[in-house]
Amino acid sequence: MVSAFCYSQGIDKQLPSWEEGMMDIHHINTGRGDAAFAILPDGTTLLIDAGDMSETHPRTLSARNAPRLPNTNKTAPEWIVDYMHQFFPKGYKKQLDYALITHYHDDHFGELDSLRIKAANGGYWLTGITEVGNKFPILKVLDRGFTYPVNLRDSEIQNQERFQNDAYGMVPTLKNYWKFLAAEQTRNGLVHEQLIPGQNNQIVLVNKAKKYHNFNIRNIAVNGTVWTGVGNDTLALFSKGEYPGENNLSTCIKISYGKFDYFTGGDISGVNGMGATDGNSVESHIAPVIGAVDVATLNHHGNRDSQNDVYVRTLRPRVWIQQNWSSDHPGDEVLRRITSKELYPGERDIFSNVMLQANKDVIGGRLNQYKSQNGHIVLRVYPNGTSYSIFVLDDTTDKREITAKFGPYEAR
């Protein structure tokens, strides 16, 4: 494997344009939650999440949380759209072929509040994915669905104390999301689907699929129902009527291109409330069917309940990408596990969208284990999936120039 190295401390350097045969995954930092924009080898486009935490919460504007970036002139979704316009593949119609919502938390799909603006047409409010979809056409939206393990459309479920006392208003935001789906189906022909665990034909290349027969996206887990690795067989970890909270219901996918593999799993966890490895967690169950990968995003932003030892030992990525926004990210014990040579040998590089001062104070000298501590993180996989590089882009301006490049790494 080729060792990673810092290629440039870029001044006035722009990311070279995507070209057919490459795969780019842009991990966008707005300071308000997750958003990853993928350009697949034939120009098919996919957005994973569109976080948009409310500015009405004191927490959001505190030192505990990241600032909105690059500035407050646009909302977080507007910055996502602006970013996609800048890096959209040339010669392709500006629309998203797919948008995938991992789960229904504000930092992944938006949140209603008193500051939101109503769409000019459609009868819904603009936040997170609804604002992205209002300003940038989406052909198909996929999510975890609404009826399992509890029916979120059921008024009795919605009136349960856990939802009524939710300070972040998941149910009202969901109702707004449903209005968005219905309105955009009428206005633009948007298609909505529930992601089906175990399937590998739901997110597919739409332009030149036959040319890139070595490309594949496998749905690993949805709603705590995990692929077993055999055909399309699955195993349900939660019973109908059992609601474990949103995080462990996240959609999880593995993207493969030639020898290259990438995994992203929303906010799933693998560590119990006492800090011990949970052998019956989503992480523990999916690790064997994912296997070793080249690049993985940190589950739950690197929060202390994630990246258990079984999961880390099994996936053993060369590159970890941390999409985060809070001083909770990463948990110190998570950093110890993902850097442990006892769990797996060899080099590994860690890249973070944000590293807040509170983290720096606690982590101290161990911060040098990160190759970057802020910025947009762009994964570029080269034709046929034989190698890849990581570009770090300046997230403090809308020019988004390269600040560093690492690689190329050899795909395994």
C-alpha positions in Angstrom: 0.0 0.0 0.0 1.2 3.5 -0.8 1.6 5.6 2.3 -0.4 8.7 2.6 1.4 12.0 2.5 0.5 15.7 2.6 0.6 16.8 -1.0 0.1 20.5 -0.7 -0.9 23.3 1.6 -3.1 24.7 -1.1 -3.3 28.4 -1.8 -5.7 29.3 -4.7 -5.9 25.6 -5.6 -9.2 24.2 -6.7 -10.2 20.6 -6.7 -9.7 19.1 -10.2 -13.0 18.5 -11.8 -14.6 15.1 -11.5 -14.2 13.0 -14.7 -16.2 9.9 -15.8 -14.8 6.8 -14.2 -14.0 8.6 -10.9 -16.1 8.4 -7.8 -16.2 11.4 -5.5 -17.8 11.6 -2.1 -17.8 15.1 -0.6 -18.3 15.2 3.2 -19.7 18.7 3.5 -19.2 20.7 6.6 -22.0 23.3 7.4 -21.6 23.0 11.2 -25.2 21.9 11.3 -25.0 18.2 10.7 -24.2 15.5 8.2 -24.3 15.9 4.4 -22.3 13.8 1.9 -22.6 14.5 -1.8 -21.5 11.6 -4.0 -20.8 11.6 -7.7 -20.6 8.0 -8.8 -18.5 6.7 -11.7 -21.0 7.3 -14.5 -22.2 10.7 -13.1 -25.1 9.4 -11.1 -25.5 11.6 -8.0 -26.5 10.8 -4.4 -26.9 13.0 -1.4 -26.7 11.3 2.0 -28.4 13.4 4.7 -29.0 17.1 4.9 -28.5 18.2 8.5 -30.0 21.4 9.7 -30.1 22.0 13.5 -32.3 24.8 14.7 -30.7 28.1 15.5 -33.4 28.6 18.2 -31.7 26.1 20.6 -29.1 27.7 22.9 -27.1 24.5 22.5 -26.7 25.1 18.7 -25.2 28.6 19.3 -23.0 27.6 22.3 -19.3 26.7 22.4 -20.4 23.1 22.6 -21.4 23.2 18.9 -19.7 24.2 15.7 -20.5 27.5 14.1 -22.5 27.6 10.8 -20.0 27.6 7.9 -18.8 29.3 5.9 -21.0 32.0 7.4 -24.6 32.9 8.3 -25.4 34.5 4.9 -27.2 31.2 3.9 -29.0 28.5 5.8 -27.2 25.1 6.1 -29.3 23.6 3.3 -28.6 26.6 1.1 -24.9 26.0 1.7 -25.3 22.3 0.7 -27.0 23.4 -2.5 -24.3 26.0 -3.2 -21.6 23.3 -2.7 -23.3 20.9 -5.0 -23.6 23.6 -7.7 -19.8 24.2 -7.5 -18.7 20.6 -7.8 -21.6 19.1 -9.9 -20.3 17.0 -12.8 -20.0 19.1 -16.0 -22.4 18.3 -18.8 -24.9 16.6 -16.5 -28.4 17.9 -15.6 -28.3 19.5 -12.2 -30.5 17.2 -10.3 -30.0 14.6 -7.6 -30.7 11.1 -8.8 -31.0 9.9 -5.2 -31.2 11.4 -1.7 -30.8 9.0 1.2 -32.0 10.1 4.7 -30.3 7.8 7.3 -32.8 8.6 10.2 -35.1 11.3 11.5 -32.8 13.5 13.7 -32.3 17.2 13.1 -28.6 16.9 12.3 -29.5 14.5 9.5 -32.8 15.7 7.9 -33.7 19.1 9.5 -35.9 20.6 12.2 -38.9 22.9 12.2 -38.8 26.1 14.2 -40.2 29.6 14.2 -37.4 30.9 11.9 -38.2 28.6 8.9 -39.7 30.0 5.7 -42.6 28.3 3.9 -42.0 27.1 0.4 -43.5 29.3 -2.3 -45.4 26.3 -3.5 -46.1 23.0 -1.9 -47.4 24.0 1.6 -44.3 22.8 3.5 -41.6 24.6 5.4 -37.9 24.8 4.4 -35.5 22.9 6.6 -32.9 20.2 5.9 -33.8 17.9 3.0 -37.0 19.8 2.3 -35.1 23.0 1.6 -32.5 21.1 -0.5 -35.2 19.4 -2.5 -37.1 22.7 -3.0 -34.0 24.3 -4.5 -32.3 21.4 -6.2 -34.6 18.7 -7.9 -34.4 15.2 -6.4 -35.6 12.3 -8.5 -35.8 9.7 -5.7 -35.7 10.0 -2.0 -35.0 7.0 0.2 -35.3 6.7 3.9 -36.0 4.1 6.6 -39.7 4.3 6.1 -42.3 5.2 8.7 -44.1 2.1 10.0 -41.4 -0.1 11.6 -40.7 -0.9 14.3 -43.4 1.6 15.3 -45.9 3.4 13.0 -44.8 7.0 13.1 -48.0 8.0 11.1 -50.2 6.7 13.9 -51.5 9.5 16.1 -51.4 7.4 19.2 -47.7 6.8 18.6 -47.1 10.5 17.9 -48.9 11.4 21.2 -46.6 9.2 23.3 -44.7 11.0 26.0 -41.3 10.3 24.3 -42.4 12.2 21.2 -44.5 14.9 22.9 -41.5 15.8 25.1 -39.0 15.8 22.3 -37.2 19.1 22.5 -36.1 18.8 18.9 -39.6 18.2 17.4 -39.0 15.0 15.4 -42.7 14.4 14.8 -43.6 17.9 13.5 -40.5 17.8 11.3 -41.6 14.4 10.0 -45.1 15.7 9.2 -43.5 18.5 7.3 -41.3 16.0 5.4 -44.4 14.0 4.4 -45.9 17.2 3.0 -42.7 17.8 1.1 -42.7 14.3 -0.4 -46.3 14.6 -1.5 -45.9 18.1 -3.0 -42.7 17.3 -4.9 -44.2 14.1 -6.2 -46.9 16.3 -7.8 -44.5 19.2 -8.8 -41.4 17.3 -10.1 -42.4 13.6 -10.1 -40.2 12.8 -7.1 -40.3 9.1 -6.1 -40.1 8.0 -2.5 -39.0 4.6 -1.4 -38.1 2.8 1.9 -34.6 1.4 1.8 -34.8 -2.4 1.8 -32.1 -4.2 3.9 -30.0 -6.7 2.0 -30.8 -5.3 -1.5 -28.1 -4.3 -3.9 -30.3 -3.1 -6.7 -32.1 -0.2 -5.1 -29.4 2.5 -5.6 -27.9 1.8 -9.0 -26.1 3.7 -11.7 -28.6 5.4 -13.9 -26.3 6.5 -16.9 -23.9 3.8 -17.8 -24.5 0.9 -15.5 -23.2 -1.8 -17.9 -19.9 0.0 -18.4 -19.2 0.0 -14.6 -20.3 -3.5 -13.8 -17.8 -3.5 -10.9 -19.8 -0.9 -9.0 -22.3 -1.8 -6.4 -24.2 -0.4 -3.4 -25.4 -2.9 -0.9 -28.0 -2.0 1.8 -26.5 -3.4 4.9 -29.1 -2.5 7.6 -32.3 -0.5 7.9 -34.4 -0.2 11.1 -32.2 -2.6 12.9 -32.9 -5.3 10.3 -29.4 -6.4 9.1 -28.2 -8.3 6.0 -26.9 -11.7 6.9 -24.5 -11.9 4.0 -26.4 -14.7 2.4 -28.5 -13.8 -0.7 -31.0 -11.1 0.5 -31.6 -12.8 3.9 -32.0 -10.5 6.9 -32.2 -10.6 10.6 -34.4 -8.3 12.7 -32.7 -7.1 15.9 -35.9 -5.2 17.1 -39.4 -6.5 17.4 -42.4 -4.7 16.0 -43.6 -2.2 18.6 -40.1 -1.9 20.1 -38.6 1.6 19.6 -34.9 1.8 20.5 -34.7 5.5 19.4 -33.7 6.8 16.0 -30.0 6.2 16.0 -30.0 2.4 15.8 -32.7 2.5 13.1 -30.3 4.3 10.7 -29.9 3.1 7.1 -26.4 1.7 6.5 -24.9 1.2 3.1 -21.6 -0.2 1.6 -20.3 1.2 -1.6 -18.0 -1.0 -3.6 -16.1 0.0 -6.8 -13.5 -2.6 -8.0 -11.3 -3.4 -5.1 -12.4 -0.3 -3.2 -15.0 -0.4 -0.3 -16.6 2.4 1.7 -19.1 2.1 4.5 -21.4 4.7 6.1 -23.9 3.9 8.9 -25.6 7.0 10.2 -25.8 7.0 14.0 -25.8 3.3 14.8 -24.0 2.3 18.0 -22.1 -0.6 19.5 -21.4 0.3 23.1 -24.0 -0.1 25.9 -24.9 2.4 28.6 -22.2 1.1 30.9 -19.5 1.6 28.3 -19.0 -2.0 27.4 -19.1 -3.7 24.0 -22.7 -4.7 23.1 -22.5 -8.0 21.3 -26.1 -7.7 20.2 -25.8 -4.2 18.8 -26.2 -3.2 15.2 -22.4 -2.6 14.9 -21.6 -6.0 16.2 -24.1 -7.7 13.8 -23.2 -5.9 10.7 -19.4 -6.0 11.1 -19.0 -9.6 9.8 -21.0 -8.9 6.6 -19.3 -5.6 5.8 -15.8 -7.0 6.3 -12.6 -5.0 5.7 -13.1 -1.7 4.0 -10.8 1.1 2.7 -12.8 4.0 4.1 -15.4 4.3 6.8 -17.3 7.2 8.3 -17.4 7.2 12.1 -20.8 6.0 13.3 -22.8 8.5 15.4 -20.1 11.1 14.6 -17.6 9.3 16.8 -19.8 9.6 19.9 -18.8 7.5 22.9 -21.4 4.8 22.2 -19.9 3.9 18.8 -17.1 2.0 17.1 -16.9 -0.9 19.4 -13.8 -3.2 19.4 -15.5 -5.9 17.3 -16.5 -3.4 14.7 -13.1 -1.7 14.6 -11.2 -5.0 14.4 -13.4 -6.3 11.6 -13.7 -3.2 9.3 -10.1 -2.0 9.9 -10.2 0.9 7.4 -7.2 2.7 6.1 -9.1 5.9 6.4 -11.6 7.1 9.0 -13.8 10.1 8.2 -15.5 11.9 11.1 -18.5 14.0 10.3 -19.2 15.9 13.4 -20.4 19.2 15.0 -20.1 18.8 18.7 -17.6 18.7 21.6 -19.0 15.1 22.2 -17.3 14.1 19.0 -15.1 12.1 19.3 -15.4 10.3 22.6 -11.9 9.8 23.9 -12.4 6.0 24.1 -13.5 5.9 20.5 -10.3 7.6 19.5 -8.4 5.1 21.4 -10.1 2.2 19.7 -9.9 3.4 16.1 -6.1 4.2 16.6 -5.3 0.9 18.4 -2.7 -1.3 16.7 -3.9 -4.1 19.0 -7.3 -4.1 17.3 -5.8 -4.1 13.9 -2.2 -3.5 12.6 -1.0 -1.1 10.0 -1.4 2.6 9.3 -4.6 4.5 9.4 -5.4 8.2 8.8 -8.3 10.1 10.5 -9.9 13.2 9.0 -12.5 15.4 10.9 -14.8 18.1 9.6 -14.6 19.9 12.9 -12.5 19.9 16.0 -13.8 22.2 18.7 -11.6 23.8 21.4 -13.2 21.6 24.1 -12.0 18.5 22.2 -8.6 19.9 21.8 -8.3 20.7 25.5 -9.2 17.1 26.4 -7.4 15.2 23.7 -4.3 17.3 23.9 -1.2 15.9 22.2 -3.1 13.0 20.8 -4.7 15.4 18.3 -1.7 14.6 16.1 -3.4 11.4 15.3 -5.7 13.4 13.0 -4.5 14.3 9.5 -7.0 17.2 9.4 -9.2 18.7 12.1 -11.5 20.8 10.0 -12.7 21.3 6.4 -14.8 19.6 3.8 -13.4 16.1 3.3 -13.4 14.8 -0.3 -12.8 11.2 -1.0 -11.8 10.7 -4.7 -11.7 7.1 -6.0 -9.8 6.7 -9.3 -11.1 4.7 -12.3 -11.8 1.0 -11.6 -11.4 1.6 -7.9 -7.7 0.8 -7.8 -6.6 3.8 -5.7 -8.0 6.8 -4.0 -7.0 10.2 -2.4 -8.3 12.4 0.3 -8.6 16.2 -0.4 -9.3 18.7 2.4 -11.1 21.8 1.3 -11.3 25.2 3.2 -14.8 25.4 4.8 -14.5 29.0 5.9 -15.1 30.5 2.4 -17.4 29.6 -0.6 -14.3 29.2 -2.7 -13.5 25.9 -1.1 -9.9 25.7 -2.1 -7.7 22.7 -1.3 -5.8 23.0 1.9 -4.2 19.5 1.8 -4.2 16.3 -0.2 -3.3 12.9 1.0 -2.6 9.8 -1.0 -2.9 8.1 -3.4 -3.7 5.1 -1.3 -3.9 1.7 -2.9 -7.3 0.0 -2.6 -7.3 -3.3 -0.8 
